[in-house]
Amino acid sequence: GHSDGQDCVSPVQLERKMFGGARIAMVACGGGHTCAISEAGHLFSWGSGLWGQLANGARTDRLAPGLVDPALLAHAPCVLVACGANHTAVITVQGSSGHVAADDASARHGGSGGIGGGGTTLFTWGRGEDGRLGHNDAEDRLVPTPVRGAWQQEQEPAHTALRARQALGKVLSSVLSRSRSRL
């Protein structure tokens, strides 16, 4: 993410200007890519894009953080991101305040602190091998694609984010167990 393609042996802080001046609330790392969510709920991605895991519609790498087009996520703020080896998952909440606070304990535990209410959507993209994206197929996705399923049932606003986190956990647990069985 330093724009130079070089490995770093010690931590190097990324400048806010690399994120359009936005403050970052959450970061997730995959096998060769990284994603970050700003406090306003915008998603940034960079690194390896071989399987489409950067959500830029192509299989290209990105050396610096790039904003994922909000239209690809239905203009809903992102509240949680997770990266697998070659794929990415994001939870958005339609109608939320759009503010994600990294230190907001109620948000982390599914309360209404900044992310409750509205419709929750789980999007996945990247390498689809073994059904890891949750779309009932093994197709790669180069852009965020909503995952349809029982987890989307109507919920009280305070439970919406918690239910989405549980669904994301199930998807990722399935992915991890499949990945480990191949080692």
Disulfide bonds with the S-S distance in Angstrom:
none
